[in-house]
Every structure is written in structure tokens, then in C-alpha cells.
Amino acid sequence: MTDTRPHIGLNAHLLSGAAGYRSAGIHSYIAELLRRLPSAQADLRYTAFASRVAATHIGEMPVRSTWLPTERPWARIVWEQFFQPFVVMQERLDLLHGMAFVSPLSSRCPTVVTIHDLSFTLFPEFFRGANAVYLRWFTRIACQRAARIIAVSEHTRADVIRLYGVPADKVEAIPHGVDARFYPRPASEVAGFRRTHSLPEHFILFVGTLEPRKNLVKLIEAFSNLKSQLSERAGGRLSNLKLMLVGGKGWYYDQIFAAIERFNLQDGVTWAGYVPSDDLPLWYNAADAFAFPSRYEGFGMPLLEAMACGTPVVSSNASSLSEVAGNAALTVLPDDVNALADALHRALSDSALRQDLRAKGLARASTFTWEETARRTARAYRHALAIEDQ
């Protein structure tokens, strides 16, 4: 029997099949939606498009892979602009979702596009190479041509409307969720994880790609100030405090390691590299505090994950981060090193504040679910296809 349900194509070529910075936030967004969309709306059917490597990580959703190595930017661009239009026709798609920024210039069906952030437009000095140029030009075009635009936060929604001049009623903010595996773990489990991985007894954690907009040079300077404060105040249990940086190398990261040397923190700051996603919840649980001083984020998923694990959070108040954190984190200006150091000191040493941040963080994180993200995304498809909501 012929399946007459509207057919949605999902460009999932930024779904990563390997460890590294590409398996960060956008990868999680795509993976979580592919897992949950089929049950979010029964009267829609889906086909995902991904690289051969990533296709093996997709669950029950039908998937069509390509021989092109689309984990490389040049190959992904070629597929998106030259091969994808033919796939649209072959699959007889009713709608195509560009799950990360762009859609093909030529498409026989309406498109929906997700905008994760506009950092490549707002901060071009933080990016390099032809891929950044491609994103700057083609994201604008994709937004202007899309039937519906999904922004991952209200702040990103406002950026899209302001910078691209698209009608406000065409752009919907649909925030990320947080997976159920991020929750407070028993002390014995955390202690065992710390021993297994030889983690310090007390540390501040950062999770994210090593790239300029993460503001890690300022974090390292603030950590240096904090160490001086602890030394002057006889830091006690925090005298051997460490800063752990977790995440893959992105670009322009040499300045981060240069800052570690400049502040003589080779013994105080450790880059752990990319860690398996299954281990991340225990990293958050093992940390005394989570620091996220970014200059710009479209959403800021690690902040939400840390709160879901009950870890006190200190964040910048830039872009979408205050929106995600609500009243559940200490927030400071991204360039105020002294304020960042002071906030970290408070989050580490004030037991009443730590309990308050923990309770508020758990409550805040519980309001973000991937099931709701998938439900609202499916509703956006129906809106783009002019199908009445059920």
C-alpha cells in the first residue's frame, strides 16, 4: 500500500560519526530530533540524508547515504547544492528541512531551515576558510527562501529577523532539550568515575569546542585571579583547585594554550580533549562548578546539561545565555575578568549559594525536553505545508 503521508527530508550531513568538535551541539540537535520526530507526529513520514559513516548511527528512520565524504566541508557543500536537488525529486519530498543553516539554491519543494546561531556573520574574525564564507552567504539566502525558519532561542530569532530582514511571523524559536541521562549521580558513582579517570578532587569544568568565541583566554585569566584569591585567603579544600577544559579543538585555539603558559598555569589547567558523550554526565557531576563565559551562543547546550546534573553554573550574560539560564546561574559580562573570578569564588565557597544554584538549575533544566523540541518542530513542518494542527 502506498504511503500517502507528507514526506519530509532531513539534511543530517552535519551528524558526526566520529569524535571531535563536529560531534558537539549541532550533532546533538540532529541526533535527538532524528530519534524523536517519528513519534512526534504520526501523520508525517521522514527520510534522513547523511554520510555513510554517520548513517550507521541513525536508528529506525529511513536513511539515504552518499558516497561523498560529507564530513568534509567542501564535500558537504557540493552535496547540498548540486546533489540534494536531485534527491528531492527522486524521493518526491513534500518538504526539506535544512537542519543546519542552509538549503539548496534550487529546490522543487518548500524548505524549513534551522539557524543555530549567526556567529559567522556577527563575528567573522573568529572564523576561517571558505566554509565560513559559504555560511555567511547561503544562510541568508536559505532564510529568505524558506517557508519556515526555526531558531534555537529567542535571541537567535531576533538576530535572524534583524540581520536578514525576514518577516517575524516566519521565524519560530524552538529551544533545545536536555537528554534524560543528564541528572545528579550518586556520590559513590561519581567518586568511582573520578578515580578511574584520575580527576582532581576539586575542579572547575568547561565543556565546548576550543574556538575564539568561547572566551577561554578570559576564563584562564579569571582562573589565575581566582587562584591568587584562594592563596591569599588560605583556600583550604580549594587550594589545589584545577580548571578542566573538555572539548575538541576547533580553530584559532593556539591562543588558549599560550594563555595557559603566560599565566604559568601548566599545572592548574588541563585540556582533556573530546570525551565520549556517555561520560559527559559524570564529568558535570564530578565538577565543583561549571564555567561558560562565551561571547556568543545561539543556545548554549552545555550550560543546560550542567544544570540538569545539579552543578552550580557561572556563565556570561551574552546573547542567549541569560535566556537559557534564567535565575539558575551566576552571570557576568564576558569581558569582566574580575567579576568572573569573583562569581566562581562564590559558586565554589558559599555553601548556601551552591545549594540554591543546584535547586534552581535542576528546576530550570526540567523545563527543556527533546520531546517538546520534536513536537514543535513537527508542528513547524505542518505550518510550512499549510496542514491544520491536529
VODO-748363 format. One record per residue (C-alpha): residue number from 1; x, y, z. Coordinates in steps of 0.5 Angstrom, whole numbers, plus 500, padded with zeros to 3 digits. Layout:
! VODO-748363
rec pos = NUM	px = X	py = Y	pz = Z
...
//
This chain:
! VODO-748363
rec pos = 1	px = 500	py = 500	pz = 500
rec pos = 2	px = 503	py = 507	pz = 498
rec pos = 3	px = 504	py = 511	pz = 504
rec pos = 4	px = 501	py = 518	pz = 503
rec pos = 5	px = 503	py = 522	pz = 509
rec pos = 6	px = 507	py = 528	pz = 507
rec pos = 7	px = 514	py = 526	pz = 506
rec pos = 8	px = 520	py = 530	pz = 510
rec pos = 9	px = 527	py = 530	pz = 508
rec pos = 10	px = 532	py = 532	pz = 513
rec pos = 11	px = 539	py = 534	pz = 511
rec pos = 12	px = 543	py = 531	pz = 517
rec pos = 13	px = 550	py = 531	pz = 514
rec pos = 14	px = 553	py = 535	pz = 520
rec pos = 15	px = 551	py = 529	pz = 524
rec pos = 16	px = 558	py = 527	pz = 526
rec pos = 17	px = 560	py = 519	pz = 526
rec pos = 18	px = 567	py = 521	pz = 529
rec pos = 19	px = 570	py = 524	pz = 536
rec pos = 20	px = 572	py = 531	pz = 535
rec pos = 21	px = 569	py = 538	pz = 535
rec pos = 22	px = 564	py = 537	pz = 530
rec pos = 23	px = 560	py = 532	pz = 535
rec pos = 24	px = 558	py = 538	pz = 539
rec pos = 25	px = 552	py = 542	pz = 540
rec pos = 26	px = 549	py = 541	pz = 532
rec pos = 27	px = 551	py = 534	pz = 532
rec pos = 28	px = 547	py = 533	pz = 539
rec pos = 29	px = 541	py = 537	pz = 536
rec pos = 30	px = 541	py = 533	pz = 530
rec pos = 31	px = 541	py = 526	pz = 533
rec pos = 32	px = 536	py = 528	pz = 538
rec pos = 33	px = 531	py = 530	pz = 533
rec pos = 34	px = 532	py = 524	pz = 529
rec pos = 35	px = 531	py = 520	pz = 535
rec pos = 36	px = 524	py = 523	pz = 537
rec pos = 37	px = 521	py = 526	pz = 530
rec pos = 38	px = 518	py = 520	pz = 528
rec pos = 39	px = 514	py = 519	pz = 534
rec pos = 40	px = 512	py = 527	pz = 535
rec pos = 41	px = 507	py = 527	pz = 529
rec pos = 42	px = 504	py = 520	pz = 527
rec pos = 43	px = 502	py = 523	pz = 520
rec pos = 44	px = 508	py = 525	pz = 517
rec pos = 45	px = 514	py = 521	pz = 515
rec pos = 46	px = 521	py = 522	pz = 514
rec pos = 47	px = 528	py = 520	pz = 511
rec pos = 48	px = 535	py = 523	pz = 513
rec pos = 49	px = 540	py = 524	pz = 509
rec pos = 50	px = 547	py = 523	pz = 512
rec pos = 51	px = 554	py = 521	pz = 510
rec pos = 52	px = 556	py = 513	pz = 510
rec pos = 53	px = 560	py = 514	pz = 517
rec pos = 54	px = 554	py = 518	pz = 520
rec pos = 55	px = 548	py = 514	pz = 517
rec pos = 56	px = 550	py = 508	pz = 522
rec pos = 57	px = 549	py = 512	pz = 528
rec pos = 58	px = 542	py = 513	pz = 526
rec pos = 59	px = 536	py = 509	pz = 529
rec pos = 60	px = 530	py = 507	pz = 526
rec pos = 61	px = 529	py = 513	pz = 521
rec pos = 62	px = 530	py = 511	pz = 514
rec pos = 63	px = 536	py = 514	pz = 511
rec pos = 64	px = 540	py = 515	pz = 505
rec pos = 65	px = 547	py = 516	pz = 505
rec pos = 66	px = 552	py = 519	pz = 500
rec pos = 67	px = 559	py = 516	pz = 497
rec pos = 68	px = 562	py = 524	pz = 498
rec pos = 69	px = 566	py = 525	pz = 505
rec pos = 70	px = 561	py = 530	pz = 507
rec pos = 71	px = 564	py = 530	pz = 514
rec pos = 72	px = 569	py = 535	pz = 510
rec pos = 73	px = 566	py = 542	pz = 509
rec pos = 74	px = 568	py = 542	pz = 501
rec pos = 75	px = 564	py = 535	pz = 500
rec pos = 76	px = 558	py = 537	pz = 504
rec pos = 77	px = 557	py = 544	pz = 500
rec pos = 78	px = 558	py = 540	pz = 494
rec pos = 79	px = 552	py = 535	pz = 496
rec pos = 80	px = 548	py = 541	pz = 499
rec pos = 81	px = 548	py = 545	pz = 493
rec pos = 82	px = 549	py = 540	pz = 487
rec pos = 83	px = 546	py = 533	pz = 489
rec pos = 84	px = 541	py = 535	pz = 494
rec pos = 85	px = 536	py = 538	pz = 489
rec pos = 86	px = 536	py = 531	pz = 485
rec pos = 87	px = 535	py = 527	pz = 492
rec pos = 88	px = 529	py = 532	pz = 493
rec pos = 89	px = 526	py = 530	pz = 486
rec pos = 90	px = 528	py = 522	pz = 487
rec pos = 91	px = 525	py = 522	pz = 494
rec pos = 92	px = 519	py = 526	pz = 492
rec pos = 93	px = 519	py = 530	pz = 498
rec pos = 94	px = 514	py = 535	pz = 500
rec pos = 95	px = 519	py = 539	pz = 505
rec pos = 96	px = 526	py = 539	pz = 506
rec pos = 97	px = 529	py = 541	pz = 513
rec pos = 98	px = 536	py = 544	pz = 513
rec pos = 99	px = 538	py = 542	pz = 520
rec pos = 100	px = 544	py = 547	pz = 520
rec pos = 101	px = 544	py = 554	pz = 517
rec pos = 102	px = 543	py = 552	pz = 509
rec pos = 103	px = 538	py = 549	pz = 504
rec pos = 104	px = 540	py = 548	pz = 496
rec pos = 105	px = 539	py = 554	pz = 492
rec pos = 106	px = 535	py = 550	pz = 488
rec pos = 107	px = 529	py = 546	pz = 491
rec pos = 108	px = 523	py = 543	pz = 488
rec pos = 109	px = 519	py = 543	pz = 495
rec pos = 110	px = 518	py = 548	pz = 501
rec pos = 111	px = 524	py = 549	pz = 506
rec pos = 112	px = 525	py = 549	pz = 513
rec pos = 113	px = 532	py = 552	pz = 516
rec pos = 114	px = 534	py = 551	pz = 523
rec pos = 115	px = 539	py = 557	pz = 525
rec pos = 116	px = 543	py = 555	pz = 531
rec pos = 117	px = 547	py = 562	pz = 531
rec pos = 118	px = 550	py = 567	pz = 527
rec pos = 119	px = 557	py = 568	pz = 530
rec pos = 120	px = 560	py = 567	pz = 523
rec pos = 121	px = 556	py = 574	pz = 521
rec pos = 122	px = 557	py = 578	pz = 527
rec pos = 123	px = 564	py = 575	pz = 529
rec pos = 124	px = 567	py = 574	pz = 522
rec pos = 125	px = 574	py = 575	pz = 525
rec pos = 126	px = 573	py = 569	pz = 529
rec pos = 127	px = 572	py = 564	pz = 523
rec pos = 128	px = 577	py = 562	pz = 518
rec pos = 129	px = 576	py = 559	pz = 511
rec pos = 130	px = 571	py = 558	pz = 505
rec pos = 131	px = 566	py = 554	pz = 510
rec pos = 132	px = 565	py = 561	pz = 514
rec pos = 133	px = 564	py = 565	pz = 507
rec pos = 134	px = 559	py = 560	pz = 505
rec pos = 135	px = 555	py = 560	pz = 511
rec pos = 136	px = 555	py = 568	pz = 511
rec pos = 137	px = 552	py = 568	pz = 504
rec pos = 138	px = 548	py = 562	pz = 504
rec pos = 139	px = 545	py = 562	pz = 511
rec pos = 140	px = 542	py = 569	pz = 509
rec pos = 141	px = 539	py = 566	pz = 502
rec pos = 142	px = 536	py = 560	pz = 506
rec pos = 143	px = 533	py = 564	pz = 511
rec pos = 144	px = 530	py = 569	pz = 505
rec pos = 145	px = 527	py = 563	pz = 501
rec pos = 146	px = 525	py = 558	pz = 507
rec pos = 147	px = 517	py = 557	pz = 508
rec pos = 148	px = 519	py = 557	pz = 516
rec pos = 149	px = 525	py = 559	pz = 520
rec pos = 150	px = 527	py = 555	pz = 526
rec pos = 151	px = 532	py = 559	pz = 531
rec pos = 152	px = 534	py = 555	pz = 537
rec pos = 153	px = 533	py = 561	pz = 542
rec pos = 154	px = 529	py = 568	pz = 542
rec pos = 155	px = 536	py = 572	pz = 542
rec pos = 156	px = 538	py = 568	pz = 535
rec pos = 157	px = 531	py = 569	pz = 533
rec pos = 158	px = 532	py = 577	pz = 534
rec pos = 159	px = 538	py = 576	pz = 530
rec pos = 160	px = 535	py = 573	pz = 524
rec pos = 161	px = 530	py = 578	pz = 524
rec pos = 162	px = 534	py = 584	pz = 525
rec pos = 163	px = 540	py = 582	pz = 520
rec pos = 164	px = 536	py = 578	pz = 515
rec pos = 165	px = 530	py = 582	pz = 514
rec pos = 166	px = 525	py = 576	pz = 514
rec pos = 167	px = 518	py = 577	pz = 517
rec pos = 168	px = 518	py = 576	pz = 524
rec pos = 169	px = 512	py = 571	pz = 523
rec pos = 170	px = 516	py = 567	pz = 519
rec pos = 171	px = 521	py = 565	pz = 525
rec pos = 172	px = 520	py = 561	pz = 531
rec pos = 173	px = 524	py = 560	pz = 537
rec pos = 174	px = 524	py = 553	pz = 539
rec pos = 175	px = 530	py = 551	pz = 544
rec pos = 176	px = 534	py = 545	pz = 545
rec pos = 177	px = 532	py = 540	pz = 550
rec pos = 178	px = 537	py = 536	pz = 555
rec pos = 179	px = 537	py = 529	pz = 555
rec pos = 180	px = 535	py = 524	pz = 561
rec pos = 181	px = 542	py = 522	pz = 562
rec pos = 182	px = 544	py = 528	pz = 565
rec pos = 183	px = 542	py = 528	pz = 572
rec pos = 184	px = 545	py = 528	pz = 579
rec pos = 185	px = 549	py = 522	pz = 580
rec pos = 186	px = 550	py = 518	pz = 587
rec pos = 187	px = 557	py = 520	pz = 590
rec pos = 188	px = 559	py = 513	pz = 590
rec pos = 189	px = 559	py = 513	pz = 582
rec pos = 190	px = 562	py = 520	pz = 582
rec pos = 191	px = 568	py = 518	pz = 586
rec pos = 192	px = 569	py = 512	pz = 582
rec pos = 193	px = 569	py = 516	pz = 576
rec pos = 194	px = 574	py = 521	pz = 579
rec pos = 195	px = 579	py = 515	pz = 581
rec pos = 196	px = 578	py = 512	pz = 574
rec pos = 197	px = 580	py = 518	pz = 570
rec pos = 198	px = 585	py = 521	pz = 575
rec pos = 199	px = 581	py = 527	pz = 576
rec pos = 200	px = 583	py = 532	pz = 581
rec pos = 201	px = 579	py = 533	pz = 588
rec pos = 202	px = 576	py = 540	pz = 586
rec pos = 203	px = 576	py = 543	pz = 579
rec pos = 204	px = 572	py = 548	pz = 575
rec pos = 205	px = 569	py = 545	pz = 569
rec pos = 206	px = 569	py = 548	pz = 562
rec pos = 207	px = 565	py = 544	pz = 556
rec pos = 208	px = 565	py = 546	pz = 549
rec pos = 209	px = 570	py = 547	pz = 543
rec pos = 210	px = 576	py = 551	pz = 543
rec pos = 211	px = 575	py = 557	pz = 539
rec pos = 212	px = 575	py = 564	pz = 540
rec pos = 213	px = 568	py = 566	pz = 542
rec pos = 214	px = 568	py = 561	pz = 548
rec pos = 215	px = 572	py = 566	pz = 551
rec pos = 216	px = 577	py = 561	pz = 554
rec pos = 217	px = 583	py = 566	pz = 555
rec pos = 218	px = 579	py = 571	pz = 559
rec pos = 219	px = 577	py = 564	pz = 563
rec pos = 220	px = 584	py = 562	pz = 564
rec pos = 221	px = 586	py = 570	pz = 566
rec pos = 222	px = 580	py = 569	pz = 571
rec pos = 223	px = 582	py = 563	pz = 574
rec pos = 224	px = 589	py = 566	pz = 575
rec pos = 225	px = 586	py = 571	pz = 579
rec pos = 226	px = 582	py = 566	pz = 583
rec pos = 227	px = 588	py = 562	pz = 585
rec pos = 228	px = 591	py = 568	pz = 587
rec pos = 229	px = 585	py = 570	pz = 592
rec pos = 230	px = 585	py = 563	pz = 594
rec pos = 231	px = 592	py = 563	pz = 596
rec pos = 232	px = 591	py = 570	pz = 600
rec pos = 233	px = 585	py = 567	pz = 604
rec pos = 234	px = 589	py = 561	pz = 605
rec pos = 235	px = 584	py = 557	pz = 600
rec pos = 236	px = 583	py = 551	pz = 605
rec pos = 237	px = 580	py = 545	pz = 601
rec pos = 238	px = 580	py = 549	pz = 594
rec pos = 239	px = 588	py = 550	pz = 595
rec pos = 240	px = 589	py = 545	pz = 589
rec pos = 241	px = 583	py = 547	pz = 585
rec pos = 242	px = 584	py = 546	pz = 578
rec pos = 243	px = 581	py = 548	pz = 571
rec pos = 244	px = 579	py = 542	pz = 566
rec pos = 245	px = 577	py = 544	pz = 559
rec pos = 246	px = 573	py = 539	pz = 556
rec pos = 247	px = 572	py = 539	pz = 548
rec pos = 248	px = 575	py = 538	pz = 541
rec pos = 249	px = 580	py = 543	pz = 538
rec pos = 250	px = 576	py = 548	pz = 533
rec pos = 251	px = 580	py = 553	pz = 530
rec pos = 252	px = 585	py = 559	pz = 533
rec pos = 253	px = 586	py = 555	pz = 539
rec pos = 254	px = 593	py = 557	pz = 540
rec pos = 255	px = 592	py = 563	pz = 544
rec pos = 256	px = 589	py = 559	pz = 549
rec pos = 257	px = 595	py = 554	pz = 550
rec pos = 258	px = 599	py = 561	pz = 550
rec pos = 259	px = 595	py = 564	pz = 556
rec pos = 260	px = 596	py = 558	pz = 560
rec pos = 261	px = 603	py = 559	pz = 559
rec pos = 262	px = 603	py = 566	pz = 560
rec pos = 263	px = 600	py = 566	pz = 567
rec pos = 264	px = 604	py = 560	pz = 569
rec pos = 265	px = 598	py = 555	pz = 570
rec pos = 266	px = 601	py = 549	pz = 566
rec pos = 267	px = 600	py = 545	pz = 573
rec pos = 268	px = 593	py = 548	pz = 574
rec pos = 269	px = 589	py = 548	pz = 567
rec pos = 270	px = 588	py = 541	pz = 564
rec pos = 271	px = 586	py = 540	pz = 557
rec pos = 272	px = 582	py = 533	pz = 557
rec pos = 273	px = 580	py = 534	pz = 549
rec pos = 274	px = 574	py = 531	pz = 547
rec pos = 275	px = 571	py = 526	pz = 552
rec pos = 276	px = 565	py = 521	pz = 550
rec pos = 277	px = 558	py = 523	pz = 550
rec pos = 278	px = 556	py = 518	pz = 555
rec pos = 279	px = 562	py = 520	pz = 560
rec pos = 280	px = 560	py = 528	pz = 560
rec pos = 281	px = 554	py = 527	pz = 565
rec pos = 282	px = 559	py = 524	pz = 570
rec pos = 283	px = 564	py = 530	pz = 568
rec pos = 284	px = 559	py = 535	pz = 570
rec pos = 285	px = 557	py = 531	pz = 577
rec pos = 286	px = 565	py = 531	pz = 579
rec pos = 287	px = 566	py = 538	pz = 578
rec pos = 288	px = 565	py = 543	pz = 583
rec pos = 289	px = 563	py = 549	pz = 579
rec pos = 290	px = 561	py = 550	pz = 571
rec pos = 291	px = 564	py = 556	pz = 568
rec pos = 292	px = 561	py = 558	pz = 561
rec pos = 293	px = 564	py = 565	pz = 559
rec pos = 294	px = 562	py = 565	pz = 552
rec pos = 295	px = 562	py = 572	pz = 548
rec pos = 296	px = 556	py = 569	pz = 544
rec pos = 297	px = 552	py = 563	pz = 544
rec pos = 298	px = 546	py = 561	pz = 539
rec pos = 299	px = 543	py = 557	pz = 545
rec pos = 300	px = 549	py = 554	pz = 550
rec pos = 301	px = 547	py = 547	pz = 551
rec pos = 302	px = 553	py = 545	pz = 556
rec pos = 303	px = 550	py = 550	pz = 561
rec pos = 304	px = 543	py = 547	pz = 561
rec pos = 305	px = 547	py = 540	pz = 561
rec pos = 306	px = 551	py = 542	pz = 567
rec pos = 307	px = 544	py = 545	pz = 571
rec pos = 308	px = 541	py = 538	pz = 570
rec pos = 309	px = 547	py = 535	pz = 573
rec pos = 310	px = 546	py = 540	pz = 579
rec pos = 311	px = 553	py = 543	pz = 578
rec pos = 312	px = 553	py = 551	pz = 580
rec pos = 313	px = 554	py = 555	pz = 574
rec pos = 314	px = 558	py = 561	pz = 572
rec pos = 315	px = 556	py = 564	pz = 566
rec pos = 316	px = 557	py = 570	pz = 562
rec pos = 317	px = 551	py = 574	pz = 560
rec pos = 318	px = 552	py = 575	pz = 553
rec pos = 319	px = 547	py = 573	pz = 547
rec pos = 320	px = 542	py = 567	pz = 549
rec pos = 321	px = 546	py = 565	pz = 555
rec pos = 322	px = 542	py = 569	pz = 560
rec pos = 323	px = 535	py = 567	pz = 557
rec pos = 324	px = 537	py = 559	pz = 558
rec pos = 325	px = 540	py = 560	pz = 565
rec pos = 326	px = 534	py = 564	pz = 568
rec pos = 327	px = 535	py = 566	pz = 575
rec pos = 328	px = 539	py = 559	pz = 576
rec pos = 329	px = 546	py = 561	pz = 575
rec pos = 330	px = 551	py = 567	pz = 576
rec pos = 331	px = 552	py = 571	pz = 570
rec pos = 332	px = 557	py = 576	pz = 569
rec pos = 333	px = 560	py = 581	pz = 563
rec pos = 334	px = 564	py = 577	pz = 558
rec pos = 335	px = 570	py = 581	pz = 559
rec pos = 336	px = 570	py = 583	pz = 566
rec pos = 337	px = 575	py = 578	pz = 569
rec pos = 338	px = 575	py = 580	pz = 576
rec pos = 339	px = 567	py = 579	pz = 576
rec pos = 340	px = 568	py = 572	pz = 573
rec pos = 341	px = 573	py = 571	pz = 578
rec pos = 342	px = 569	py = 573	pz = 584
rec pos = 343	px = 563	py = 569	pz = 581
rec pos = 344	px = 567	py = 563	pz = 581
rec pos = 345	px = 570	py = 564	pz = 588
rec pos = 346	px = 562	py = 565	pz = 591
rec pos = 347	px = 560	py = 559	pz = 587
rec pos = 348	px = 565	py = 555	pz = 590
rec pos = 349	px = 566	py = 557	pz = 597
rec pos = 350	px = 559	py = 559	pz = 599
rec pos = 351	px = 555	py = 553	pz = 601
rec pos = 352	px = 548	py = 556	pz = 602
rec pos = 353	px = 549	py = 559	pz = 595
rec pos = 354	px = 551	py = 553	pz = 592
rec pos = 355	px = 545	py = 549	pz = 594
rec pos = 356	px = 541	py = 555	pz = 592
rec pos = 357	px = 544	py = 554	pz = 585
rec pos = 358	px = 543	py = 547	pz = 585
rec pos = 359	px = 536	py = 547	pz = 586
rec pos = 360	px = 534	py = 553	pz = 581
rec pos = 361	px = 539	py = 549	pz = 576
rec pos = 362	px = 535	py = 543	pz = 577
rec pos = 363	px = 528	py = 546	pz = 576
rec pos = 364	px = 530	py = 550	pz = 570
rec pos = 365	px = 533	py = 544	pz = 566
rec pos = 366	px = 527	py = 540	pz = 567
rec pos = 367	px = 523	py = 545	pz = 563
rec pos = 368	px = 527	py = 544	pz = 557
rec pos = 369	px = 526	py = 537	pz = 554
rec pos = 370	px = 528	py = 534	pz = 547
rec pos = 371	px = 520	py = 531	pz = 546
rec pos = 372	px = 518	py = 538	pz = 546
rec pos = 373	px = 523	py = 540	pz = 541
rec pos = 374	px = 521	py = 535	pz = 537
rec pos = 375	px = 514	py = 536	pz = 538
rec pos = 376	px = 514	py = 544	pz = 536
rec pos = 377	px = 519	py = 542	pz = 530
rec pos = 378	px = 514	py = 537	pz = 527
rec pos = 379	px = 509	py = 543	pz = 528
rec pos = 380	px = 513	py = 548	pz = 524
rec pos = 381	px = 513	py = 543	pz = 518
rec pos = 382	px = 506	py = 542	pz = 518
rec pos = 383	px = 505	py = 550	pz = 518
rec pos = 384	px = 510	py = 550	pz = 512
rec pos = 385	px = 506	py = 545	pz = 509
rec pos = 386	px = 499	py = 549	pz = 511
rec pos = 387	px = 497	py = 543	pz = 514
rec pos = 388	px = 492	py = 545	pz = 520
rec pos = 389	px = 494	py = 543	pz = 527
rec pos = 390	px = 491	py = 536	pz = 530
//
